[in-house]
Amino acid sequence: MLMRSMYAALYGTFVAVWFVLILNALSQPAYAAYVDPGTGLFAFQMISSTLAGMGFLLRRRIRQFLARFSRNS
């Protein structure tokens, strides 16, 4: 029973690999690049949110650092 399931899995893998190879061989190259107009806004949002998060983290670290010295004085 175990051997039968192993052969079935091997056969399924074999079929999947051949399917991918055939699709890859039949594909046509695409010479056009399309960038959605919202892509630039999405990139701006990612960069600005990263910078805002870094600013928040830096502000917390500076406050913790200064609080450590004010307690010891």
MMTF fields as JSON, N, C-alpha, C and O atoms, coordinates in Angstrom:
{
  "mmtfVersion": "1.0.0",
  "mmtfProducer": "UNKNOWN",
  "numBonds": 291,
  "numAtoms": 292,
  "numGroups": 73,
  "numChains": 1,
  "numModels": 1,
  "chainsPerModel": [1],
  "groupsPerChain": [73],
  "chainIdList": ["A"],
  "bondAtomList": [4, 2, 8, 6, 12, 10, 16, 14, 20, 18, 24, 22, 28, 26, 32, 30, 36, 34, 40, 38, 44, 42, 48, 46, 52, 50, 56, 54, 60, 58, 64, 62, 68, 66, 72, 70, 76, 74, 80, 78, 84, 82, 88, 86, 92, 90, 96, 94, 100, 98, 104, 102, 108, 106, 112, 110, 116, 114, 120, 118, 124, 122, 128, 126, 132, 130, 136, 134, 140, 138, 144, 142, 148, 146, 152, 150, 156, 154, 160, 158, 164, 162, 168, 166, 172, 170, 176, 174, 180, 178, 184, 182, 188, 186, 192, 190, 196, 194, 200, 198, 204, 202, 208, 206, 212, 210, 216, 214, 220, 218, 224, 222, 228, 226, 232, 230, 236, 234, 240, 238, 244, 242, 248, 246, 252, 250, 256, 254, 260, 258, 264, 262, 268, 266, 272, 270, 276, 274, 280, 278, 284, 282, 288, 286],
  "bondOrderList": [1, 1, 1, 1, 1, 1, 1, 1, 1, 1, 1, 1, 1, 1, 1, 1, 1, 1, 1, 1, 1, 1, 1, 1, 1, 1, 1, 1, 1, 1, 1, 1, 1, 1, 1, 1, 1, 1, 1, 1, 1, 1, 1, 1, 1, 1, 1, 1, 1, 1, 1, 1, 1, 1, 1, 1, 1, 1, 1, 1, 1, 1, 1, 1, 1, 1, 1, 1, 1, 1, 1, 1],
  "groupList": [{"groupName": "MET", "atomNameList": ["N", "CA", "C", "O"], "elementList": ["N", "C", "C", "O"], "formalChargeList": [0, 0, 0, 0], "bondAtomList": [1, 0, 2, 1, 3, 2], "bondOrderList": [1, 1, 2], "singleLetterCode": "M", "chemCompType": "L-PEPTIDE LINKING"}, {"groupName": "LEU", "atomNameList": ["N", "CA", "C", "O"], "elementList": ["N", "C", "C", "O"], "formalChargeList": [0, 0, 0, 0], "bondAtomList": [1, 0, 2, 1, 3, 2], "bondOrderList": [1, 1, 2], "singleLetterCode": "L", "chemCompType": "L-PEPTIDE LINKING"}, {"groupName": "ARG", "atomNameList": ["N", "CA", "C", "O"], "elementList": ["N", "C", "C", "O"], "formalChargeList": [0, 0, 0, 0], "bondAtomList": [1, 0, 2, 1, 3, 2], "bondOrderList": [1, 1, 2], "singleLetterCode": "R", "chemCompType": "L-PEPTIDE LINKING"}, {"groupName": "SER", "atomNameList": ["N", "CA", "C", "O"], "elementList": ["N", "C", "C", "O"], "formalChargeList": [0, 0, 0, 0], "bondAtomList": [1, 0, 2, 1, 3, 2], "bondOrderList": [1, 1, 2], "singleLetterCode": "S", "chemCompType": "L-PEPTIDE LINKING"}, {"groupName": "TYR", "atomNameList": ["N", "CA", "C", "O"], "elementList": ["N", "C", "C", "O"], "formalChargeList": [0, 0, 0, 0], "bondAtomList": [1, 0, 2, 1, 3, 2], "bondOrderList": [1, 1, 2], "singleLetterCode": "Y", "chemCompType": "L-PEPTIDE LINKING"}, {"groupName": "ALA", "atomNameList": ["N", "CA", "C", "O"], "elementList": ["N", "C", "C", "O"], "formalChargeList": [0, 0, 0, 0], "bondAtomList": [1, 0, 2, 1, 3, 2], "bondOrderList": [1, 1, 2], "singleLetterCode": "A", "chemCompType": "L-PEPTIDE LINKING"}, {"groupName": "GLY", "atomNameList": ["N", "CA", "C", "O"], "elementList": ["N", "C", "C", "O"], "formalChargeList": [0, 0, 0, 0], "bondAtomList": [1, 0, 2, 1, 3, 2], "bondOrderList": [1, 1, 2], "singleLetterCode": "G", "chemCompType": "PEPTIDE LINKING"}, {"groupName": "THR", "atomNameList": ["N", "CA", "C", "O"], "elementList": ["N", "C", "C", "O"], "formalChargeList": [0, 0, 0, 0], "bondAtomList": [1, 0, 2, 1, 3, 2], "bondOrderList": [1, 1, 2], "singleLetterCode": "T", "chemCompType": "L-PEPTIDE LINKING"}, {"groupName": "PHE", "atomNameList": ["N", "CA", "C", "O"], "elementList": ["N", "C", "C", "O"], "formalChargeList": [0, 0, 0, 0], "bondAtomList": [1, 0, 2, 1, 3, 2], "bondOrderList": [1, 1, 2], "singleLetterCode": "F", "chemCompType": "L-PEPTIDE LINKING"}, {"groupName": "VAL", "atomNameList": ["N", "CA", "C", "O"], "elementList": ["N", "C", "C", "O"], "formalChargeList": [0, 0, 0, 0], "bondAtomList": [1, 0, 2, 1, 3, 2], "bondOrderList": [1, 1, 2], "singleLetterCode": "V", "chemCompType": "L-PEPTIDE LINKING"}, {"groupName": "TRP", "atomNameList": ["N", "CA", "C", "O"], "elementList": ["N", "C", "C", "O"], "formalChargeList": [0, 0, 0, 0], "bondAtomList": [1, 0, 2, 1, 3, 2], "bondOrderList": [1, 1, 2], "singleLetterCode": "W", "chemCompType": "L-PEPTIDE LINKING"}, {"groupName": "ILE", "atomNameList": ["N", "CA", "C", "O"], "elementList": ["N", "C", "C", "O"], "formalChargeList": [0, 0, 0, 0], "bondAtomList": [1, 0, 2, 1, 3, 2], "bondOrderList": [1, 1, 2], "singleLetterCode": "I", "chemCompType": "L-PEPTIDE LINKING"}, {"groupName": "ASN", "atomNameList": ["N", "CA", "C", "O"], "elementList": ["N", "C", "C", "O"], "formalChargeList": [0, 0, 0, 0], "bondAtomList": [1, 0, 2, 1, 3, 2], "bondOrderList": [1, 1, 2], "singleLetterCode": "N", "chemCompType": "L-PEPTIDE LINKING"}, {"groupName": "GLN", "atomNameList": ["N", "CA", "C", "O"], "elementList": ["N", "C", "C", "O"], "formalChargeList": [0, 0, 0, 0], "bondAtomList": [1, 0, 2, 1, 3, 2], "bondOrderList": [1, 1, 2], "singleLetterCode": "Q", "chemCompType": "L-PEPTIDE LINKING"}, {"groupName": "PRO", "atomNameList": ["N", "CA", "C", "O"], "elementList": ["N", "C", "C", "O"], "formalChargeList": [0, 0, 0, 0], "bondAtomList": [1, 0, 2, 1, 3, 2], "bondOrderList": [1, 1, 2], "singleLetterCode": "P", "chemCompType": "L-PEPTIDE LINKING"}, {"groupName": "ASP", "atomNameList": ["N", "CA", "C", "O"], "elementList": ["N", "C", "C", "O"], "formalChargeList": [0, 0, 0, 0], "bondAtomList": [1, 0, 2, 1, 3, 2], "bondOrderList": [1, 1, 2], "singleLetterCode": "D", "chemCompType": "L-PEPTIDE LINKING"}],
  "groupTypeList": [0, 1, 0, 2, 3, 0, 4, 5, 5, 1, 4, 6, 7, 8, 9, 5, 9, 10, 8, 9, 1, 11, 1, 12, 5, 1, 3, 13, 14, 5, 4, 5, 5, 4, 9, 15, 14, 6, 7, 6, 1, 8, 5, 8, 13, 0, 11, 3, 3, 7, 1, 5, 6, 0, 6, 8, 1, 1, 2, 2, 2, 11, 2, 13, 8, 1, 5, 2, 8, 3, 2, 12, 3],
  "groupIdList": [1, 2, 3, 4, 5, 6, 7, 8, 9, 10, 11, 12, 13, 14, 15, 16, 17, 18, 19, 20, 21, 22, 23, 24, 25, 26, 27, 28, 29, 30, 31, 32, 33, 34, 35, 36, 37, 38, 39, 40, 41, 42, 43, 44, 45, 46, 47, 48, 49, 50, 51, 52, 53, 54, 55, 56, 57, 58, 59, 60, 61, 62, 63, 64, 65, 66, 67, 68, 69, 70, 71, 72, 73],
  "secStructList": [7, 2, 2, 2, 2, 2, 2, 2, 2, 2, 2, 2, 2, 2, 2, 2, 2, 2, 2, 2, 2, 2, 2, 2, 2, 2, 7, 7, 7, 7, 7, 7, 7, 7, 7, 7, 6, 2, 2, 2, 2, 2, 2, 2, 2, 2, 2, 2, 2, 2, 2, 2, 2, 2, 2, 2, 2, 2, 2, 2, 2, 2, 2, 2, 2, 2, 2, 2, 2, 2, 2, 2, 7],
  "xCoordList": [0.828, 0.0, 0.874, 0.577, 1.95, 2.846, 3.531, 3.686, 3.94, 4.612, 3.674, 4.097, 2.415, 1.436, 1.27, 1.2, 1.207, 1.052, 2.333, 2.274, 3.482, 4.735, 4.803, 5.227, 4.382, 4.366, 3.358, 3.609, 2.228, 1.226, 1.774, 1.563, 2.475, 3.057, 4.148, 4.25, 4.952, 6.01, 5.428, 5.928, 4.38, 3.727, 3.101, 3.193, 2.468, 1.869, 2.927, 2.711, 4.074, 5.17, 5.691, 5.958, 5.836, 6.301, 5.377, 5.842, 4.079, 3.091, 3.149, 3.078, 3.277, 3.322, 4.568, 4.492, 5.708, 6.944, 6.824, 7.211, 6.297, 6.12, 5.142, 5.344, 4.089, 3.106, 3.771, 3.553, 4.584, 5.274, 6.271, 6.378, 6.996, 7.965, 7.287, 7.784, 6.17, 5.448, 4.907, 5.007, 4.333, 3.831, 4.967, 4.794, 6.106, 7.253, 7.759, 8.152, 7.753, 8.228, 7.277, 7.719, 6.0, 5.013, 4.742, 3.976, 5.346, 5.045, 5.697, 6.751, 5.058, 5.541, 6.18, 5.685, 7.255, 7.848, 6.963, 6.345, 6.909, 6.135, 7.105, 8.026, 6.903, 7.813, 7.281, 7.95, 6.121, 5.54, 5.562, 5.331, 5.837, 5.803, 4.701, 4.659, 3.836, 2.731, 2.863, 2.947, 2.88, 2.918, 1.617, 1.299, 0.894, -0.378, -0.14, 0.846, -1.001, -0.8, -0.781, -0.159, -1.446, -1.458, -0.189, -0.012, 0.705, 1.932, 2.832, 3.425, 2.944, 3.768, 3.225, 3.989, 1.91, 1.298, 1.514, 1.745, 1.44, 1.669, 3.112, 3.361, 4.054, 5.46, 5.667, 6.382, 5.05, 5.149, 4.569, 5.135, 3.451, 2.831, 3.736, 3.865, 4.362, 5.261, 6.453, 6.833, 7.044, 8.224, 7.851, 8.568, 6.734, 6.362, 5.96, 6.274, 5.276, 4.915, 6.143, 6.209, 7.115, 8.361, 9.105, 9.598, 9.191, 9.868, 9.129, 9.767, 7.8, 7.039, 7.255, 7.407, 7.271, 7.53, 8.93, 9.13, 9.905, 11.276, 11.37, 12.077, 10.663, 10.654, 10.035, 10.546, 8.941, 8.303, 9.23, 9.36, 9.876, 10.787, 11.987, 12.416, 12.528, 13.664, 13.28, 14.054, 12.097, 11.635, 11.496, 11.862, 10.965, 10.849, 12.215, 12.417, 13.15, 14.497, 15.205, 15.891, 15.04, 15.671, 15.063, 15.791, 13.744, 13.096, 13.557, 13.812, 13.666, 14.15, 15.594, 15.951, 16.412, 17.811, 17.932, 18.716, 17.156, 17.213, 16.604, 17.065, 15.592, 14.979, 15.94, 15.909, 16.772, 17.758, 18.756, 19.136, 19.182, 20.124, 19.452, 20.089, 18.212, 17.539, 17.225, 17.175, 17.015, 16.776, 18.053, 18.012, 19.186, 20.444, 21.03, 21.877, 20.623, 21.223, 20.756, 21.174],
  "yCoordList": [-1.197, 0.0, 1.263, 2.233, 1.234, 2.38, 2.591, 3.728, 1.524, 1.629, 2.203, 2.975, 1.827, 2.327, 3.84, 4.554, 4.329, 5.774, 6.514, 7.646, 5.884, 6.513, 6.638, 7.667, 5.577, 5.635, 6.671, 7.365, 6.774, 7.761, 9.179, 10.046, 9.41, 10.732, 11.03, 12.151, 10.037, 10.225, 10.495, 11.351, 9.772, 9.983, 11.383, 12.055, 11.821, 13.159, 14.243, 15.238, 14.049, 15.006, 15.025, 16.091, 13.846, 13.722, 14.465, 15.199, 14.278, 14.942, 16.461, 17.216, 16.911, 18.35, 18.984, 20.076, 18.314, 18.852, 18.943, 19.956, 17.909, 17.952, 19.043, 19.711, 19.224, 20.268, 21.644, 22.463, 21.901, 23.185, 23.358, 24.448, 22.309, 22.401, 22.688, 23.494, 22.04, 22.27, 23.697, 24.366, 24.162, 25.544, 26.545, 27.568, 26.26, 27.154, 27.164, 28.213, 26.021, 25.938, 26.645, 27.168, 26.67, 27.27, 28.747, 29.379, 29.293, 30.679, 31.642, 31.357, 32.766, 33.811, 34.91, 35.207, 35.518, 36.62, 37.865, 38.157, 38.572, 39.81, 40.978, 41.076, 41.85, 42.959, 44.274, 45.301, 44.265, 45.488, 45.432, 44.383, 46.553, 46.652, 47.628, 48.749, 47.212, 48.062, 48.296, 47.35, 49.542, 49.9, 50.63, 51.643, 50.122, 50.71, 52.096, 52.287, 53.064, 54.404, 54.43, 55.312, 53.485, 53.448, 52.882, 52.927, 52.346, 51.744, 52.783, 52.521, 53.937, 54.996, 55.461, 55.705, 55.582, 55.977, 54.908, 55.226, 53.644, 52.554, 52.563, 52.343, 52.812, 52.894, 54.08, 53.962, 55.212, 56.374, 56.065, 56.47, 55.357, 55.0, 54.067, 54.225, 53.097, 52.182, 52.928, 52.7, 53.814, 54.558, 55.503, 55.583, 56.222, 57.185, 56.48, 56.97, 55.35, 54.635, 54.029, 53.957, 53.593, 53.075, 54.188, 53.984, 55.357, 56.485, 56.939, 57.287, 56.94, 57.323, 56.313, 56.701, 55.039, 54.012, 54.12, 53.941, 54.412, 54.587, 55.81, 55.78, 56.879, 58.073, 57.794, 58.243, 57.056, 56.695, 55.84, 56.07, 54.856, 53.987, 54.765, 54.554, 55.661, 56.464, 57.383, 57.552, 57.972, 58.841, 58.072, 58.578, 56.841, 56.015, 55.66, 55.702, 55.312, 54.939, 56.132, 55.977, 57.304, 58.493, 58.798, 59.125, 58.698, 58.938, 57.932, 58.299, 56.651, 55.641, 55.928, 55.772, 56.337, 56.639, 57.82, 57.771, 58.889, 60.053, 59.773, 60.324, 58.939, 58.586, 57.786, 57.902, 56.999, 56.205, 57.121, 56.859, 58.199, 59.12, 60.032, 60.418, 60.375, 61.269, 60.536, 61.178, 59.232, 58.451, 58.282, 58.284, 58.136, 57.896, 59.154, 59.049, 60.318, 61.565, 61.929, 62.951],
  "zCoordList": [0.0, 0.0, 0.0, -0.697, 0.79, 0.844, -0.492, -0.936, -1.133, -2.428, -3.486, -4.347, -3.418, -4.385, -4.243, -5.243, -2.999, -2.789, -3.174, -3.653, -2.969, -3.381, -4.899, -5.425, -5.605, -7.072, -7.564, -8.549, -6.884, -7.281, -7.096, -7.944, -5.99, -5.751, -6.774, -7.273, -7.08, -8.063, -9.448, -10.177, -9.808, -11.094, -11.161, -12.189, -10.07, -10.033, -10.184, -10.876, -9.533, -9.665, -11.094, -11.649, -11.69, -13.068, -14.022, -14.894, -13.862, -14.719, -14.518, -15.489, -13.269, -12.992, -13.604, -14.168, -13.498, -14.068, -15.581, -16.164, -16.23, -17.68, -18.093, -19.107, -17.314, -17.609, -17.572, -18.465, -16.539, -16.425, -17.564, -18.127, -17.91, -19.005, -20.344, -21.131, -20.6, -21.86, -21.909, -22.938, -20.796, -20.772, -20.954, -21.617, -20.379, -20.523, -21.966, -22.477, -22.614, -23.995, -24.957, -25.98, -24.656, -25.552, -25.274, -26.002, -24.253, -23.899, -24.888, -25.457, -25.074, -25.973, -25.135, -24.048, -25.6, -24.838, -24.889, -25.913, -23.807, -23.732, -23.799, -22.987, -24.753, -24.96, -24.398, -24.512, -23.809, -23.27, -21.748, -21.146, -21.152, -19.692, -19.325, -19.833, -18.466, -18.033, -16.54, -15.757, -16.158, -14.753, -14.448, -15.072, -13.515, -13.119, -12.531, -11.819, -12.8, -12.248, -10.719, -10.128, -10.079, -8.62, -8.02, -6.802, -8.852, -8.342, -7.698, -6.652, -8.294, -7.713, -6.372, -5.438, -6.278, -5.016, -3.953, -2.786, -4.353, -3.414, -2.92, -1.735, -3.808, -3.404, -2.46, -1.465, -2.766, -1.88, -0.508, 0.507, -0.464, 0.806, 1.607, 2.821, 0.942, 1.637, 2.214, 3.363, 1.429, 1.891, 3.028, 4.025, 2.887, 3.926, 5.222, 6.307, 5.131, 6.363, 7.023, 8.25, 6.233, 6.805, 7.53, 8.64, 6.914, 7.553, 8.814, 9.808, 8.785, 9.971, 11.097, 12.255, 10.771, 11.785, 12.352, 13.554, 11.5, 11.979, 12.892, 13.899, 12.544, 13.391, 14.75, 15.777, 14.755, 16.026, 16.873, 18.076, 16.26, 16.99, 17.516, 18.65, 16.699, 17.115, 18.272, 19.214, 18.205, 19.284, 20.593, 21.654, 20.521, 21.732, 22.295, 23.508, 21.428, 21.881, 22.526, 23.536, 21.951, 22.526, 23.886, 24.823, 24.014, 25.308, 26.354, 27.501, 25.958, 26.901, 27.3, 28.467, 26.368, 26.642, 27.6, 28.548, 27.357, 28.228, 29.605, 30.605, 29.665, 30.943, 31.796, 33.022, 31.204, 31.938, 32.647, 33.788, 31.97, 32.59, 33.614, 34.594, 33.416, 34.371, 35.679, 36.728, 35.654, 36.871, 37.68, 38.91, 37.003, 37.698, 38.316, 39.204, 37.894, 38.383, 39.76, 40.304]
}
